[in-house]
């Protein structure tokens, strides 16, 4: 045909044996002059396509049919133009079955590119065809199970600038449907979407599961849908979504979560964080609860209550020794622990092992009936004060060359008869320690460091069977509280002029106190007073006196120890008769609430030990092993 341009779209079919292949040709836009064209032979220069074409040709020869692919054109004496572009090589493969004509299910309405099914109890089985949209309305199945659409696996999706979808035809033995849209609407039964529910549809772009009774979506329900651009779960009964539900949706542009009753508690924390980081447009996520969050938009929130963090104490290690007290110190970036073990007549020194991640034996200071080991680091010198019931008390100094503690100094025997507690502290630039003596003829004594040793500086509180000493700062002034079995606790204040403590007052109505410890919550000063008989008390400093704010039943208790980890404040109440109780501070009520109970035989002290990245509590036991509990953080949003 002379002077005729190719039609806008021409398909040429080449058939050899059972192989069916299609080529699509495009018209030229800027035709160059061509004098005479008698025929056009099409060659495929791509190595990939050429190899595929050669295989097909070889197969054709084997079947006795030579594959030819020509396009005869009449000779024309005129300027003409022709560009041939190969837009798509539909299929160059070995023998393929001819596509079967689609059979529309009885409950569905079918067109060339879409199917709408009403009231079905399953996903329709569809033969190979050009379907790209599937809608299921008022379905009766209750859940979308794994691989429920595997028989509708999508082919590669190619788009021209015009938006037309070009599809690669199927090869023999593979059932493919190009499913681009899927709608599941108004199902009265659908409540659950299982993991991998849409496997086999990697090129799905639109997924709408709306106005159902959907409550549960498994974590990997949308796994593999990397081409999904639009997702709607609107108007369901969703209260929470599993963490990282949308992690596979790399192409997501729009997400609709309207019409659900989301609980904006810790389970929603991940969704709140995801909303801040995603580039997709997301509808309003309105909170239906808890009550404090009701009606608020999760999209606007930056944090949830308490950041959804809880804690626990788990047993990390057990030291095979009974103990009365535990103290900790740091020297040259290493963490050490000194444990007073009277039954083994030793003060055990442990060191944190950064490789084994536990506490290992470092040194052992021997003595007679050791009841207290207290460390003090003065510049580059490390001392351990060892209080004994018999044979006097002593001070040991660490020797770097020998990597051990050697006796440095004796403490006057006449001053200390029955030591019960050691307290070290610094006032100004001077270091002190005080030993509380609990004997009837005891004399609690203050010692001061003078660059050569610790020497007696002041006698305190004679004849009162002192059980504990606590140094603290009250309104910017140094104070010392001595607890006693025979009278109420006495408060001393440091006199700068005399460089000694002077008795200032007492804490009324607090007889028979065996231990006193102070702590602070947001700069507010509190005392924890331990009583063996009756209730232990928590007191608050205000209006120039300590006032009781809470009583804790504590029959058989020898220690009520406060300690803090990362702004979480605890009380450990030991008991000789039952489980020990851990209490956690309630910031709103400004009281302690019961948090956890642990079993420790006759606990005598609870000591906080931090290694930098990990936090521990050493629980000494008078009748069992010393227990080491680790303080762990629990993310409730996981």
Phi, psi and omega in degrees: 000114187282137174068027181249129174280157174299147177296159186309319179222121178235134176254137176236129183253133175243124183236127176225118185064236178258003182284133178237123182226150183232140172237141180246127182248145182247149180284157177283164177245326178235085188288128174274163179287138176228125186285300184219127178232119179262329178196161179235126174253132183265125176239144179256113186273339179298132181300323181293307181294324180299317179297321179294320181294319180297318178300318180294319180295318178301317179297323180295319178298320181297332179268004175084010181240117182279126181281123177237148183215090184230165179219092182291140178228137177296153176286132181230139177258070177200158175290127180223176181214149177202122170245134176245124179235132179273107182274327182203128170266101192295315180197117171241094188214175176284178191316132181231148180281148177291137178303135179274150179288137184294137174253115185284127177300154187295332182268008187239160172244124189241142168234186185297325186238005182211154176226134174238121180245135183240127172074017181284155179259000180204170177282129183296144175272116187245132177286167181304131182192189184261026182293129174235003179219127179232126178236128176244117185244134178055042177292158183251003178277145188268344181209153173261111187271174180300135176055034182293339181244021184297333180283001181241039186298134185278151171267182179293138181256120179244138181235135169273172180299332181285348181093356179295141180262123177254133187242139174278130183287154184284149171266169188299139172084000181240130181259116184233144169223130178278091182263110182257325181241138173220127179235135175231104192240144167055039176275128181275356186244337187293119179236342190220140169241120184274170176303141176057034182297331184248024176297143185096357179236057186293343181252016175297133183249326183236125179225116182237115176239087192239152172055044175248195175250033185297125180242322188238130174234121180292158187301324184252031182298324184254021182298136177091353183272064187283344177264359183293126180251331183229126179227131177231126172240031188291150171058052174239201181241038183281128174251338180204151177240142182292149183304137176061033179300326187260018188296332182272352188273073185292333186259009187299128178251322185218135179229128181244116180240018182295157173076023175242160184254075185287134171270111184273060177255202185296332179293341180266001183298317181297322180294320177301316179292322180295321179299330179283336187255340185285150174267354180286154173276123185240136178294172175297132174252100187266133182280133174261348179187172353298179187304321182292339182258353188303129178087352181275156178268123177297333180300332185267349187278149176245346178203160176243172185304124178058019180057018176058041180243132171236178182221168176205166176239116181245143181293122181259321187199153177233131178260122187285068179195142171285158183204160178248329181209157178223137176225155181230152177207161179241134180216123181052048176067009175253147182257131181235158177225134177248124185242123177275114183238091185295326183292329176263003179051053182208159168247103183278132177250119178253153177233140177287126179265112184289341180270308181281346179059045173207178180262126182243156180293131181246316180206166181218113178265119183266154179190201181237117177051056180289125181247349181203136174231118183232125182264149174215131180250117181244107186056245181259010182257136179243125179238149171235120178272121184248113179264131183234151175283329181230149176081010178081165179255155188219164175240131180246145180243142181281132178256113181297322183293319182266351182053048179202169179263133176239151181298132182249323187198147172265148175259137186308124181295324184293336182278325188240118180257314183219079183295140181235338180201149176235132179231125178251149180194170180234133175237119186065235178256009185254145178257140180223161163214151180234139175249123176275123182257127186257008178281160180297329179255019186285163181219102177297134191227142177259131179243148183233141177277131181237028179079348176242341181169180176262130182227154183303130182244326182198140174266139184230141160053064183282142172073021185243011176053059182292137182251337184202150175232137181224122177265137181204163177256124179238114180054041176081007181238144181285131179228159176224131178247129176249122177267151186215150175279349186246355176201174181290158180300142182251139181252128175248146175240140182285132178260118181292327181289316181270347182057038177215169176273142176235137182295130183252326182177199180213170178255109188288160174058033181226058180287157173059048177270126182263342179204146176225130180225145179249158176204166180232142172233110182051052176072355176278135185265133179226159173237142172248116185251119182265133177230134182286325178242129182096196183267139168281156189231149170248127183241150179241137179274123179194147179054041174067022176201162176270131184237134180293133177239344182201140176243136181237123178303129189212038179300127179083018182262136176248355181206132169236098190252121174274147173201160185224142173228118172048054177067014173249124188252131185235161168231132175250117181252106180281156179214138177278347188247341185211196179292146172280148184248137172253129180247148179240137183288130175263111186294330181283314181279341184056045177217165176267139176242147181298131186244314186197152174240144180227150181259117177224129181285118176046063181293143181239341178199154173232119187236128178281131177227122179245136180255011183108298180257343183230147183239138183226158171237122174268123179251108179284150182225132180280343184232006182208190180291152174284125184259139178245114180254138177262137176273115184245147179264133180242123177273109184287351179276351181282000000 
